[in-house]
Amino acid sequence: MVIGKIIGNVWATRKDESLNGLKFMIAQLENGEKIVVCDYIGAGTGDMVLITKGSGARKVLENESIPIDAVTIGIIDGFEEGE
């Protein structure tokens, strides 16, 4: 899992049929990288989120053949870093 911040939305009227009905957003990871994520939990712009990537993302959606590699799986309320 990685932490990211939702910074925007993605709209695509033409896409693979298996993606119909899914919401896509732009997340900026802690390292500055921006990725497209499938929003599974109702996140909004400005939310800090937990993101799972790779085959774990497809397992969340319960569809191993869907062409997705990043999914939001939690909205972060807060966290604390140790020394």
mmCIF file of the N, C-alpha and C atoms, coordinates in Angstrom:
data_MODEL
# 
_entry.id   MODEL 
# 
loop_
_atom_site.group_PDB 
_atom_site.id 
_atom_site.type_symbol 
_atom_site.label_atom_id 
_atom_site.label_alt_id 
_atom_site.label_comp_id 
_atom_site.label_asym_id 
_atom_site.label_entity_id 
_atom_site.label_seq_id 
_atom_site.pdbx_PDB_ins_code 
_atom_site.Cartn_x 
_atom_site.Cartn_y 
_atom_site.Cartn_z 
_atom_site.occupancy 
_atom_site.B_iso_or_equiv 
_atom_site.pdbx_formal_charge 
_atom_site.auth_seq_id 
_atom_site.auth_comp_id 
_atom_site.auth_asym_id 
_atom_site.auth_atom_id 
_atom_site.pdbx_PDB_model_num 
ATOM 1   N N  . MET A 1 1  ? 0.839   -1.182  0.000   1.00 0.00 ? 1  MET A N  1 
ATOM 2   C CA . MET A 1 1  ? 0.000   0.000   0.000   1.00 0.00 ? 1  MET A CA 1 
ATOM 3   C C  . MET A 1 1  ? 0.878   1.238   0.000   1.00 0.00 ? 1  MET A C  1 
ATOM 4   N N  . VAL A 1 2  ? 0.320   2.303   -0.530  1.00 0.00 ? 2  VAL A N  1 
ATOM 5   C CA . VAL A 1 2  ? 1.003   3.595   -0.515  1.00 0.00 ? 2  VAL A CA 1 
ATOM 6   C C  . VAL A 1 2  ? 0.000   4.668   -0.090  1.00 0.00 ? 2  VAL A C  1 
ATOM 7   N N  . ILE A 1 3  ? 0.532   5.816   0.325   1.00 0.00 ? 3  ILE A N  1 
ATOM 8   C CA . ILE A 1 3  ? -0.306  6.949   0.703   1.00 0.00 ? 3  ILE A CA 1 
ATOM 9   C C  . ILE A 1 3  ? -0.293  7.960   -0.430  1.00 0.00 ? 3  ILE A C  1 
ATOM 10  N N  . GLY A 1 4  ? -1.461  8.512   -0.709  1.00 0.00 ? 4  GLY A N  1 
ATOM 11  C CA . GLY A 1 4  ? -1.558  9.543   -1.730  1.00 0.00 ? 4  GLY A CA 1 
ATOM 12  C C  . GLY A 1 4  ? -2.611  10.565  -1.345  1.00 0.00 ? 4  GLY A C  1 
ATOM 13  N N  . LYS A 1 5  ? -2.619  11.654  -2.097  1.00 0.00 ? 5  LYS A N  1 
ATOM 14  C CA . LYS A 1 5  ? -3.616  12.697  -1.906  1.00 0.00 ? 5  LYS A CA 1 
ATOM 15  C C  . LYS A 1 5  ? -4.379  12.862  -3.213  1.00 0.00 ? 5  LYS A C  1 
ATOM 16  N N  . ILE A 1 6  ? -5.703  12.835  -3.129  1.00 0.00 ? 6  ILE A N  1 
ATOM 17  C CA . ILE A 1 6  ? -6.523  13.004  -4.323  1.00 0.00 ? 6  ILE A CA 1 
ATOM 18  C C  . ILE A 1 6  ? -6.448  14.471  -4.745  1.00 0.00 ? 6  ILE A C  1 
ATOM 19  N N  . ILE A 1 7  ? -6.024  14.692  -5.994  1.00 0.00 ? 7  ILE A N  1 
ATOM 20  C CA . ILE A 1 7  ? -5.848  16.064  -6.468  1.00 0.00 ? 7  ILE A CA 1 
ATOM 21  C C  . ILE A 1 7  ? -6.750  16.402  -7.654  1.00 0.00 ? 7  ILE A C  1 
ATOM 22  N N  . GLY A 1 8  ? -7.526  15.445  -8.128  1.00 0.00 ? 8  GLY A N  1 
ATOM 23  C CA . GLY A 1 8  ? -8.395  15.753  -9.256  1.00 0.00 ? 8  GLY A CA 1 
ATOM 24  C C  . GLY A 1 8  ? -9.168  14.555  -9.736  1.00 0.00 ? 8  GLY A C  1 
ATOM 25  N N  . ASN A 1 9  ? -9.990  14.785  -10.749 1.00 0.00 ? 9  ASN A N  1 
ATOM 26  C CA . ASN A 1 9  ? -10.837 13.746  -11.348 1.00 0.00 ? 9  ASN A CA 1 
ATOM 27  C C  . ASN A 1 9  ? -10.390 13.457  -12.767 1.00 0.00 ? 9  ASN A C  1 
ATOM 28  N N  . VAL A 1 10 ? -10.756 12.282  -13.249 1.00 0.00 ? 10 VAL A N  1 
ATOM 29  C CA . VAL A 1 10 ? -10.485 11.887  -14.629 1.00 0.00 ? 10 VAL A CA 1 
ATOM 30  C C  . VAL A 1 10 ? -11.805 11.455  -15.249 1.00 0.00 ? 10 VAL A C  1 
ATOM 31  N N  . TRP A 1 11 ? -12.096 11.984  -16.429 1.00 0.00 ? 11 TRP A N  1 
ATOM 32  C CA . TRP A 1 11 ? -13.283 11.561  -17.169 1.00 0.00 ? 11 TRP A CA 1 
ATOM 33  C C  . TRP A 1 11 ? -12.832 10.964  -18.481 1.00 0.00 ? 11 TRP A C  1 
ATOM 34  N N  . ALA A 1 12 ? -13.406 9.830   -18.835 1.00 0.00 ? 12 ALA A N  1 
ATOM 35  C CA . ALA A 1 12 ? -13.100 9.169   -20.105 1.00 0.00 ? 12 ALA A CA 1 
ATOM 36  C C  . ALA A 1 12 ? -14.396 8.588   -20.652 1.00 0.00 ? 12 ALA A C  1 
ATOM 37  N N  . THR A 1 13 ? -14.909 9.185   -21.706 1.00 0.00 ? 13 THR A N  1 
ATOM 38  C CA . THR A 1 13 ? -16.168 8.694   -22.269 1.00 0.00 ? 13 THR A CA 1 
ATOM 39  C C  . THR A 1 13 ? -15.953 7.436   -23.096 1.00 0.00 ? 13 THR A C  1 
ATOM 40  N N  . ARG A 1 14 ? -14.761 7.271   -23.639 1.00 0.00 ? 14 ARG A N  1 
ATOM 41  C CA . ARG A 1 14 ? -14.443 6.058   -24.399 1.00 0.00 ? 14 ARG A CA 1 
ATOM 42  C C  . ARG A 1 14 ? -13.404 5.281   -23.614 1.00 0.00 ? 14 ARG A C  1 
ATOM 43  N N  . LYS A 1 15 ? -13.774 4.069   -23.230 1.00 0.00 ? 15 LYS A N  1 
ATOM 44  C CA . LYS A 1 15 ? -12.862 3.238   -22.439 1.00 0.00 ? 15 LYS A CA 1 
ATOM 45  C C  . LYS A 1 15 ? -13.290 1.787   -22.567 1.00 0.00 ? 15 LYS A C  1 
ATOM 46  N N  . ASP A 1 16 ? -12.481 0.890   -22.062 1.00 0.00 ? 16 ASP A N  1 
ATOM 47  C CA . ASP A 1 16 ? -12.799 -0.535  -22.037 1.00 0.00 ? 16 ASP A CA 1 
ATOM 48  C C  . ASP A 1 16 ? -14.135 -0.727  -21.326 1.00 0.00 ? 16 ASP A C  1 
ATOM 49  N N  . GLU A 1 17 ? -14.973 -1.589  -21.872 1.00 0.00 ? 17 GLU A N  1 
ATOM 50  C CA . GLU A 1 17 ? -16.306 -1.818  -21.294 1.00 0.00 ? 17 GLU A CA 1 
ATOM 51  C C  . GLU A 1 17 ? -16.267 -2.232  -19.833 1.00 0.00 ? 17 GLU A C  1 
ATOM 52  N N  . SER A 1 18 ? -15.227 -2.940  -19.422 1.00 0.00 ? 18 SER A N  1 
ATOM 53  C CA . SER A 1 18 ? -15.148 -3.398  -18.032 1.00 0.00 ? 18 SER A CA 1 
ATOM 54  C C  . SER A 1 18 ? -14.960 -2.240  -17.054 1.00 0.00 ? 18 SER A C  1 
ATOM 55  N N  . LEU A 1 19 ? -14.656 -1.045  -17.562 1.00 0.00 ? 19 LEU A N  1 
ATOM 56  C CA . LEU A 1 19 ? -14.436 0.119   -16.707 1.00 0.00 ? 19 LEU A CA 1 
ATOM 57  C C  . LEU A 1 19 ? -15.680 0.986   -16.546 1.00 0.00 ? 19 LEU A C  1 
ATOM 58  N N  . ASN A 1 20 ? -16.739 0.646   -17.273 1.00 0.00 ? 20 ASN A N  1 
ATOM 59  C CA . ASN A 1 20 ? -17.978 1.426   -17.172 1.00 0.00 ? 20 ASN A CA 1 
ATOM 60  C C  . ASN A 1 20 ? -18.509 1.400   -15.743 1.00 0.00 ? 20 ASN A C  1 
ATOM 61  N N  . GLY A 1 21 ? -18.912 2.569   -15.259 1.00 0.00 ? 21 GLY A N  1 
ATOM 62  C CA . GLY A 1 21 ? -19.471 2.678   -13.920 1.00 0.00 ? 21 GLY A CA 1 
ATOM 63  C C  . GLY A 1 21 ? -18.459 2.919   -12.825 1.00 0.00 ? 21 GLY A C  1 
ATOM 64  N N  . LEU A 1 22 ? -17.168 2.886   -13.169 1.00 0.00 ? 22 LEU A N  1 
ATOM 65  C CA . LEU A 1 22 ? -16.122 3.126   -12.175 1.00 0.00 ? 22 LEU A CA 1 
ATOM 66  C C  . LEU A 1 22 ? -15.701 4.586   -12.202 1.00 0.00 ? 22 LEU A C  1 
ATOM 67  N N  . LYS A 1 23 ? -15.306 5.110   -11.045 1.00 0.00 ? 23 LYS A N  1 
ATOM 68  C CA . LYS A 1 23 ? -14.875 6.500   -10.905 1.00 0.00 ? 23 LYS A CA 1 
ATOM 69  C C  . LYS A 1 23 ? -13.353 6.546   -10.847 1.00 0.00 ? 23 LYS A C  1 
ATOM 70  N N  . PHE A 1 24 ? -12.766 7.431   -11.648 1.00 0.00 ? 24 PHE A N  1 
ATOM 71  C CA . PHE A 1 24 ? -11.308 7.555   -11.689 1.00 0.00 ? 24 PHE A CA 1 
ATOM 72  C C  . PHE A 1 24 ? -10.878 8.930   -11.202 1.00 0.00 ? 24 PHE A C  1 
ATOM 73  N N  . MET A 1 25 ? -9.781  8.945   -10.457 1.00 0.00 ? 25 MET A N  1 
ATOM 74  C CA . MET A 1 25 ? -9.262  10.180  -9.885  1.00 0.00 ? 25 MET A CA 1 
ATOM 75  C C  . MET A 1 25 ? -7.748  10.216  -10.040 1.00 0.00 ? 25 MET A C  1 
ATOM 76  N N  . ILE A 1 26 ? -7.179  11.406  -9.870  1.00 0.00 ? 26 ILE A N  1 
ATOM 77  C CA . ILE A 1 26 ? -5.728  11.565  -9.902  1.00 0.00 ? 26 ILE A CA 1 
ATOM 78  C C  . ILE A 1 26 ? -5.244  11.652  -8.456  1.00 0.00 ? 26 ILE A C  1 
ATOM 79  N N  . ALA A 1 27 ? -4.256  10.832  -8.142  1.00 0.00 ? 27 ALA A N  1 
ATOM 80  C CA . ALA A 1 27 ? -3.658  10.863  -6.803  1.00 0.00 ? 27 ALA A CA 1 
ATOM 81  C C  . ALA A 1 27 ? -2.192  11.224  -6.932  1.00 0.00 ? 27 ALA A C  1 
ATOM 82  N N  . GLN A 1 28 ? -1.724  12.070  -6.022  1.00 0.00 ? 28 GLN A N  1 
ATOM 83  C CA . GLN A 1 28 ? -0.304  12.392  -5.960  1.00 0.00 ? 28 GLN A CA 1 
ATOM 84  C C  . GLN A 1 28 ? 0.284   11.628  -4.784  1.00 0.00 ? 28 GLN A C  1 
ATOM 85  N N  . LEU A 1 29 ? 1.279   10.802  -5.079  1.00 0.00 ? 29 LEU A N  1 
ATOM 86  C CA . LEU A 1 29 ? 1.917   9.993   -4.052  1.00 0.00 ? 29 LEU A CA 1 
ATOM 87  C C  . LEU A 1 29 ? 2.908   10.835  -3.257  1.00 0.00 ? 29 LEU A C  1 
ATOM 88  N N  . GLU A 1 30 ? 3.365   10.299  -2.148  1.00 0.00 ? 30 GLU A N  1 
ATOM 89  C CA . GLU A 1 30 ? 4.301   11.023  -1.277  1.00 0.00 ? 30 GLU A CA 1 
ATOM 90  C C  . GLU A 1 30 ? 5.592   11.409  -1.996  1.00 0.00 ? 30 GLU A C  1 
ATOM 91  N N  . ASN A 1 31 ? 5.988   10.637  -3.004  1.00 0.00 ? 31 ASN A N  1 
ATOM 92  C CA . ASN A 1 31 ? 7.218   10.934  -3.746  1.00 0.00 ? 31 ASN A CA 1 
ATOM 93  C C  . ASN A 1 31 ? 6.993   11.943  -4.870  1.00 0.00 ? 31 ASN A C  1 
ATOM 94  N N  . GLY A 1 32 ? 5.756   12.463  -5.001  1.00 0.00 ? 32 GLY A N  1 
ATOM 95  C CA . GLY A 1 32 ? 5.439   13.453  -6.021  1.00 0.00 ? 32 GLY A CA 1 
ATOM 96  C C  . GLY A 1 32 ? 4.847   12.877  -7.291  1.00 0.00 ? 32 GLY A C  1 
ATOM 97  N N  . GLU A 1 33 ? 4.946   11.563  -7.463  1.00 0.00 ? 33 GLU A N  1 
ATOM 98  C CA . GLU A 1 33 ? 4.405   10.921  -8.656  1.00 0.00 ? 33 GLU A CA 1 
ATOM 99  C C  . GLU A 1 33 ? 2.878   11.049  -8.674  1.00 0.00 ? 33 GLU A C  1 
ATOM 100 N N  . LYS A 1 34 ? 2.322   11.278  -9.856  1.00 0.00 ? 34 LYS A N  1 
ATOM 101 C CA . LYS A 1 34 ? 0.869   11.345  -10.024 1.00 0.00 ? 34 LYS A CA 1 
ATOM 102 C C  . LYS A 1 34 ? 0.410   10.091  -10.755 1.00 0.00 ? 34 LYS A C  1 
ATOM 103 N N  . ILE A 1 35 ? -0.637  9.465   -10.214 1.00 0.00 ? 35 ILE A N  1 
ATOM 104 C CA . ILE A 1 35 ? -1.179  8.261   -10.841 1.00 0.00 ? 35 ILE A CA 1 
ATOM 105 C C  . ILE A 1 35 ? -2.700  8.359   -10.906 1.00 0.00 ? 35 ILE A C  1 
ATOM 106 N N  . VAL A 1 36 ? -3.278  7.589   -11.820 1.00 0.00 ? 36 VAL A N  1 
ATOM 107 C CA . VAL A 1 36 ? -4.735  7.474   -11.898 1.00 0.00 ? 36 VAL A CA 1 
ATOM 108 C C  . VAL A 1 36 ? -5.142  6.300   -11.022 1.00 0.00 ? 36 VAL A C  1 
ATOM 109 N N  . VAL A 1 37 ? -6.129  6.528   -10.172 1.00 0.00 ? 37 VAL A N  1 
ATOM 110 C CA . VAL A 1 37 ? -6.643  5.474   -9.302  1.00 0.00 ? 37 VAL A CA 1 
ATOM 111 C C  . VAL A 1 37 ? -8.126  5.283   -9.550  1.00 0.00 ? 37 VAL A C  1 
ATOM 112 N N  . CYS A 1 38 ? -8.581  4.072   -9.363  1.00 0.00 ? 38 CYS A N  1 
ATOM 113 C CA . CYS A 1 38 ? -10.009 3.789   -9.367  1.00 0.00 ? 38 CYS A CA 1 
ATOM 114 C C  . CYS A 1 38 ? -10.492 4.033   -7.943  1.00 0.00 ? 38 CYS A C  1 
ATOM 115 N N  . ASP A 1 39 ? -11.489 4.896   -7.795  1.00 0.00 ? 39 ASP A N  1 
ATOM 116 C CA . ASP A 1 39 ? -11.979 5.221   -6.451  1.00 0.00 ? 39 ASP A CA 1 
ATOM 117 C C  . ASP A 1 39 ? -13.037 4.214   -6.037  1.00 0.00 ? 39 ASP A C  1 
ATOM 118 N N  . TYR A 1 40 ? -12.715 3.430   -5.041  1.00 0.00 ? 40 TYR A N  1 
ATOM 119 C CA . TYR A 1 40 ? -13.592 2.355   -4.554  1.00 0.00 ? 40 TYR A CA 1 
ATOM 120 C C  . TYR A 1 40 ? -14.354 2.759   -3.294  1.00 0.00 ? 40 TYR A C  1 
ATOM 121 N N  . ILE A 1 41 ? -13.970 3.889   -2.681  1.00 0.00 ? 41 ILE A N  1 
ATOM 122 C CA . ILE A 1 41 ? -14.489 4.213   -1.349  1.00 0.00 ? 41 ILE A CA 1 
ATOM 123 C C  . ILE A 1 41 ? -15.192 5.558   -1.230  1.00 0.00 ? 41 ILE A C  1 
ATOM 124 N N  . GLY A 1 42 ? -15.303 6.295   -2.329  1.00 0.00 ? 42 GLY A N  1 
ATOM 125 C CA . GLY A 1 42 ? -15.977 7.592   -2.272  1.00 0.00 ? 42 GLY A CA 1 
ATOM 126 C C  . GLY A 1 42 ? -15.084 8.724   -1.812  1.00 0.00 ? 42 GLY A C  1 
ATOM 127 N N  . ALA A 1 43 ? -13.805 8.673   -2.179  1.00 0.00 ? 43 ALA A N  1 
ATOM 128 C CA . ALA A 1 43 ? -12.873 9.738   -1.816  1.00 0.00 ? 43 ALA A CA 1 
ATOM 129 C C  . ALA A 1 43 ? -13.181 10.993  -2.631  1.00 0.00 ? 43 ALA A C  1 
ATOM 130 N N  . GLY A 1 44 ? -12.721 12.121  -2.115  1.00 0.00 ? 44 GLY A N  1 
ATOM 131 C CA . GLY A 1 44 ? -12.904 13.384  -2.809  1.00 0.00 ? 44 GLY A CA 1 
ATOM 132 C C  . GLY A 1 44 ? -11.597 14.138  -2.916  1.00 0.00 ? 44 GLY A C  1 
ATOM 133 N N  . THR A 1 45 ? -11.598 15.182  -3.724  1.00 0.00 ? 45 THR A N  1 
ATOM 134 C CA . THR A 1 45 ? -10.405 16.003  -3.890  1.00 0.00 ? 45 THR A CA 1 
ATOM 135 C C  . THR A 1 45 ? -9.945  16.539  -2.535  1.00 0.00 ? 45 THR A C  1 
ATOM 136 N N  . GLY A 1 46 ? -8.669  16.394  -2.270  1.00 0.00 ? 46 GLY A N  1 
ATOM 137 C CA . GLY A 1 46 ? -8.080  16.833  -1.009  1.00 0.00 ? 46 GLY A CA 1 
ATOM 138 C C  . GLY A 1 46 ? -7.934  15.732  0.022   1.00 0.00 ? 46 GLY A C  1 
ATOM 139 N N  . ASP A 1 47 ? -8.617  14.603  -0.178  1.00 0.00 ? 47 ASP A N  1 
ATOM 140 C CA . ASP A 1 47 ? -8.521  13.496  0.775   1.00 0.00 ? 47 ASP A CA 1 
ATOM 141 C C  . ASP A 1 47 ? -7.164  12.807  0.683   1.00 0.00 ? 47 ASP A C  1 
ATOM 142 N N  . MET A 1 48 ? -6.608  12.456  1.847   1.00 0.00 ? 48 MET A N  1 
ATOM 143 C CA . MET A 1 48 ? -5.445  11.579  1.916   1.00 0.00 ? 48 MET A CA 1 
ATOM 144 C C  . MET A 1 48 ? -5.988  10.156  1.913   1.00 0.00 ? 48 MET A C  1 
ATOM 145 N N  . VAL A 1 49 ? -5.418  9.305   1.061   1.00 0.00 ? 49 VAL A N  1 
ATOM 146 C CA . VAL A 1 49 ? -5.969  7.963   0.886   1.00 0.00 ? 49 VAL A CA 1 
ATOM 147 C C  . VAL A 1 49 ? -4.892  6.887   0.930   1.00 0.00 ? 49 VAL A C  1 
ATOM 148 N N  . LEU A 1 50 ? -5.329  5.681   1.264   1.00 0.00 ? 50 LEU A N  1 
ATOM 149 C CA . LEU A 1 50 ? -4.505  4.485   1.121   1.00 0.00 ? 50 LEU A CA 1 
ATOM 150 C C  . LEU A 1 50 ? -4.803  3.929   -0.261  1.00 0.00 ? 50 LEU A C  1 
ATOM 151 N N  . ILE A 1 51 ? -3.756  3.552   -0.967  1.00 0.00 ? 51 ILE A N  1 
ATOM 152 C CA . ILE A 1 51 ? -3.891  3.031   -2.328  1.00 0.00 ? 51 ILE A CA 1 
ATOM 153 C C  . ILE A 1 51 ? -3.211  1.682   -2.393  1.00 0.00 ? 51 ILE A C  1 
ATOM 154 N N  . THR A 1 52 ? -3.882  0.715   -2.975  1.00 0.00 ? 52 THR A N  1 
ATOM 155 C CA . THR A 1 52 ? -3.238  -0.562  -3.253  1.00 0.00 ? 52 THR A CA 1 
ATOM 156 C C  . THR A 1 52 ? -3.011  -0.636  -4.747  1.00 0.00 ? 52 THR A C  1 
ATOM 157 N N  . LYS A 1 53 ? -1.876  -1.221  -5.114  1.00 0.00 ? 53 LYS A N  1 
ATOM 158 C CA . LYS A 1 53 ? -1.489  -1.259  -6.519  1.00 0.00 ? 53 LYS A CA 1 
ATOM 159 C C  . LYS A 1 53 ? -1.270  -2.699  -6.967  1.00 0.00 ? 53 LYS A C  1 
ATOM 160 N N  . GLY A 1 54 ? -1.267  -2.899  -8.272  1.00 0.00 ? 54 GLY A N  1 
ATOM 161 C CA . GLY A 1 54 ? -0.981  -4.200  -8.852  1.00 0.00 ? 54 GLY A CA 1 
ATOM 162 C C  . GLY A 1 54 ? -2.134  -5.170  -8.738  1.00 0.00 ? 54 GLY A C  1 
ATOM 163 N N  . SER A 1 55 ? -1.814  -6.439  -8.575  1.00 0.00 ? 55 SER A N  1 
ATOM 164 C CA . SER A 1 55 ? -2.851  -7.469  -8.551  1.00 0.00 ? 55 SER A CA 1 
ATOM 165 C C  . SER A 1 55 ? -3.803  -7.287  -7.374  1.00 0.00 ? 55 SER A C  1 
ATOM 166 N N  . GLY A 1 56 ? -3.328  -6.676  -6.288  1.00 0.00 ? 56 GLY A N  1 
ATOM 167 C CA . GLY A 1 56 ? -4.199  -6.399  -5.146  1.00 0.00 ? 56 GLY A CA 1 
ATOM 168 C C  . GLY A 1 56 ? -5.343  -5.485  -5.519  1.00 0.00 ? 56 GLY A C  1 
ATOM 169 N N  . ALA A 1 57 ? -5.102  -4.561  -6.440  1.00 0.00 ? 57 ALA A N  1 
ATOM 170 C CA . ALA A 1 57 ? -6.154  -3.639  -6.882  1.00 0.00 ? 57 ALA A CA 1 
ATOM 171 C C  . ALA A 1 57 ? -7.274  -4.403  -7.587  1.00 0.00 ? 57 ALA A C  1 
ATOM 172 N N  . ARG A 1 58 ? -6.906  -5.351  -8.413  1.00 0.00 ? 58 ARG A N  1 
ATOM 173 C CA . ARG A 1 58 ? -7.925  -6.149  -9.117  1.00 0.00 ? 58 ARG A CA 1 
ATOM 174 C C  . ARG A 1 58 ? -8.692  -7.041  -8.147  1.00 0.00 ? 58 ARG A C  1 
ATOM 175 N N  . LYS A 1 59 ? -8.028  -7.519  -7.114  1.00 0.00 ? 59 LYS A N  1 
ATOM 176 C CA . LYS A 1 59 ? -8.707  -8.356  -6.124  1.00 0.00 ? 59 LYS A CA 1 
ATOM 177 C C  . LYS A 1 59 ? -9.748  -7.560  -5.355  1.00 0.00 ? 59 LYS A C  1 
ATOM 178 N N  . VAL A 1 60 ? -9.468  -6.271  -5.075  1.00 0.00 ? 60 VAL A N  1 
ATOM 179 C CA . VAL A 1 60 ? -10.444 -5.421  -4.387  1.00 0.00 ? 60 VAL A CA 1 
ATOM 180 C C  . VAL A 1 60 ? -11.735 -5.347  -5.200  1.00 0.00 ? 60 VAL A C  1 
ATOM 181 N N  . LEU A 1 61 ? -11.577 -5.236  -6.515  1.00 0.00 ? 61 LEU A N  1 
ATOM 182 C CA . LEU A 1 61 ? -12.743 -5.131  -7.396  1.00 0.00 ? 61 LEU A CA 1 
ATOM 183 C C  . LEU A 1 61 ? -13.327 -6.495  -7.747  1.00 0.00 ? 61 LEU A C  1 
ATOM 184 N N  . GLU A 1 62 ? -12.703 -7.547  -7.233  1.00 0.00 ? 62 GLU A N  1 
ATOM 185 C CA . GLU A 1 62 ? -13.155 -8.927  -7.466  1.00 0.00 ? 62 GLU A CA 1 
ATOM 186 C C  . GLU A 1 62 ? -13.273 -9.259  -8.944  1.00 0.00 ? 62 GLU A C  1 
ATOM 187 N N  . ASN A 1 63 ? -12.272 -8.795  -9.716  1.00 0.00 ? 63 ASN A N  1 
ATOM 188 C CA . ASN A 1 63 ? -12.240 -9.057  -11.146 1.00 0.00 ? 63 ASN A CA 1 
ATOM 189 C C  . ASN A 1 63 ? -10.779 -9.096  -11.577 1.00 0.00 ? 63 ASN A C  1 
ATOM 190 N N  . GLU A 1 64 ? -10.222 -10.280 -11.706 1.00 0.00 ? 64 GLU A N  1 
ATOM 191 C CA . GLU A 1 64 ? -8.804  -10.436 -12.030 1.00 0.00 ? 64 GLU A CA 1 
ATOM 192 C C  . GLU A 1 64 ? -8.458  -9.985  -13.447 1.00 0.00 ? 64 GLU A C  1 
ATOM 193 N N  . SER A 1 65 ? -9.457  -9.834  -14.323 1.00 0.00 ? 65 SER A N  1 
ATOM 194 C CA . SER A 1 65 ? -9.156  -9.467  -15.709 1.00 0.00 ? 65 SER A CA 1 
ATOM 195 C C  . SER A 1 65 ? -9.359  -7.986  -16.014 1.00 0.00 ? 65 SER A C  1 
ATOM 196 N N  . ILE A 1 66 ? -9.815  -7.201  -15.037 1.00 0.00 ? 66 ILE A N  1 
ATOM 197 C CA . ILE A 1 66 ? -10.055 -5.776  -15.271 1.00 0.00 ? 66 ILE A CA 1 
ATOM 198 C C  . ILE A 1 66 ? -8.717  -5.038  -15.400 1.00 0.00 ? 66 ILE A C  1 
ATOM 199 N N  . PRO A 1 67 ? -8.586  -4.116  -16.362 1.00 0.00 ? 67 PRO A N  1 
ATOM 200 C CA . PRO A 1 67 ? -7.300  -3.442  -16.585 1.00 0.00 ? 67 PRO A CA 1 
ATOM 201 C C  . PRO A 1 67 ? -7.070  -2.257  -15.641 1.00 0.00 ? 67 PRO A C  1 
ATOM 202 N N  . ILE A 1 68 ? -6.936  -2.554  -14.355 1.00 0.00 ? 68 ILE A N  1 
ATOM 203 C CA . ILE A 1 68 ? -6.718  -1.530  -13.337 1.00 0.00 ? 68 ILE A CA 1 
ATOM 204 C C  . ILE A 1 68 ? -5.518  -1.939  -12.503 1.00 0.00 ? 68 ILE A C  1 
ATOM 205 N N  . ASP A 1 69 ? -4.690  -0.965  -12.135 1.00 0.00 ? 69 ASP A N  1 
ATOM 206 C CA . ASP A 1 69 ? -3.541  -1.299  -11.296 1.00 0.00 ? 69 ASP A CA 1 
ATOM 207 C C  . ASP A 1 69 ? -3.400  -0.431  -10.054 1.00 0.00 ? 69 ASP A C  1 
ATOM 208 N N  . ALA A 1 70 ? -4.421  0.418   -9.750  1.00 0.00 ? 70 ALA A N  1 
ATOM 209 C CA . ALA A 1 70 ? -4.380  1.215   -8.524  1.00 0.00 ? 70 ALA A CA 1 
ATOM 210 C C  . ALA A 1 70 ? -5.802  1.534   -8.068  1.00 0.00 ? 70 ALA A C  1 
ATOM 211 N N  . VAL A 1 71 ? -6.098  1.262   -6.797  1.00 0.00 ? 71 VAL A N  1 
ATOM 212 C CA . VAL A 1 71 ? -7.442  1.460   -6.248  1.00 0.00 ? 71 VAL A CA 1 
ATOM 213 C C  . VAL A 1 71 ? -7.329  2.103   -4.868  1.00 0.00 ? 71 VAL A C  1 
ATOM 214 N N  . THR A 1 72 ? -8.214  3.076   -4.584  1.00 0.00 ? 72 THR A N  1 
ATOM 215 C CA . THR A 1 72 ? -8.281  3.630   -3.230  1.00 0.00 ? 72 THR A CA 1 
ATOM 216 C C  . THR A 1 72 ? -8.973  2.609   -2.332  1.00 0.00 ? 72 THR A C  1 
ATOM 217 N N  . ILE A 1 73 ? -8.391  2.371   -1.153  1.00 0.00 ? 73 ILE A N  1 
ATOM 218 C CA . ILE A 1 73 ? -8.990  1.389   -0.239  1.00 0.00 ? 73 ILE A CA 1 
ATOM 219 C C  . ILE A 1 73 ? -9.246  1.960   1.147   1.00 0.00 ? 73 ILE A C  1 
ATOM 220 N N  . GLY A 1 74 ? -8.901  3.226   1.362   1.00 0.00 ? 74 GLY A N  1 
ATOM 221 C CA . GLY A 1 74 ? -9.157  3.841   2.655   1.00 0.00 ? 74 GLY A CA 1 
ATOM 222 C C  . GLY A 1 74 ? -8.921  5.339   2.613   1.00 0.00 ? 74 GLY A C  1 
ATOM 223 N N  . ILE A 1 75 ? -9.713  6.080   3.380   1.00 0.00 ? 75 ILE A N  1 
ATOM 224 C CA . ILE A 1 75 ? -9.502  7.510   3.545   1.00 0.00 ? 75 ILE A CA 1 
ATOM 225 C C  . ILE A 1 75 ? -8.806  7.690   4.891   1.00 0.00 ? 75 ILE A C  1 
ATOM 226 N N  . ILE A 1 76 ? -7.676  8.364   4.893   1.00 0.00 ? 76 ILE A N  1 
ATOM 227 C CA . ILE A 1 76 ? -6.869  8.519   6.091   1.00 0.00 ? 76 ILE A CA 1 
ATOM 228 C C  . ILE A 1 76 ? -7.399  9.678   6.925   1.00 0.00 ? 76 ILE A C  1 
ATOM 229 N N  . ASP A 1 77 ? -7.721  9.390   8.186   1.00 0.00 ? 77 ASP A N  1 
ATOM 230 C CA . ASP A 1 77 ? -8.156  10.424  9.121   1.00 0.00 ? 77 ASP A CA 1 
ATOM 231 C C  . ASP A 1 77 ? -6.970  11.141  9.748   1.00 0.00 ? 77 ASP A C  1 
ATOM 232 N N  . GLY A 1 78 ? -5.880  10.424  9.910   1.00 0.00 ? 78 GLY A N  1 
ATOM 233 C CA . GLY A 1 78 ? -4.671  10.989  10.498  1.00 0.00 ? 78 GLY A CA 1 
ATOM 234 C C  . GLY A 1 78 ? -3.621  9.899   10.630  1.00 0.00 ? 78 GLY A C  1 
ATOM 235 N N  . PHE A 1 79 ? -2.387  10.300  10.867  1.00 0.00 ? 79 PHE A N  1 
ATOM 236 C CA . PHE A 1 79 ? -1.329  9.338   11.127  1.00 0.00 ? 79 PHE A CA 1 
ATOM 237 C C  . PHE A 1 79 ? -0.219  10.019  11.895  1.00 0.00 ? 79 PHE A C  1 
ATOM 238 N N  . GLU A 1 80 ? 0.610   9.203   12.493  1.00 0.00 ? 80 GLU A N  1 
ATOM 239 C CA . GLU A 1 80 ? 1.705   9.705   13.299  1.00 0.00 ? 80 GLU A CA 1 
ATOM 240 C C  . GLU A 1 80 ? 2.970   8.965   12.916  1.00 0.00 ? 80 GLU A C  1 
ATOM 241 N N  . GLU A 1 81 ? 4.012   9.700   12.623  1.00 0.00 ? 81 GLU A N  1 
ATOM 242 C CA . GLU A 1 81 ? 5.284   9.084   12.280  1.00 0.00 ? 81 GLU A CA 1 
ATOM 243 C C  . GLU A 1 81 ? 6.170   9.038   13.507  1.00 0.00 ? 81 GLU A C  1 
ATOM 244 N N  . GLY A 1 82 ? 6.828   7.911   13.707  1.00 0.00 ? 82 GLY A N  1 
ATOM 245 C CA . GLY A 1 82 ? 7.759   7.776   14.819  1.00 0.00 ? 82 GLY A CA 1 
ATOM 246 C C  . GLY A 1 82 ? 9.119   8.335   14.465  1.00 0.00 ? 82 GLY A C  1 
ATOM 247 N N  . GLU A 1 83 ? 10.008  8.312   15.433  1.00 0.00 ? 83 GLU A N  1 
ATOM 248 C CA . GLU A 1 83 ? 11.366  8.837   15.223  1.00 0.00 ? 83 GLU A CA 1 
ATOM 249 C C  . GLU A 1 83 ? 12.216  7.884   14.448  1.00 0.00 ? 83 GLU A C  1 
# 
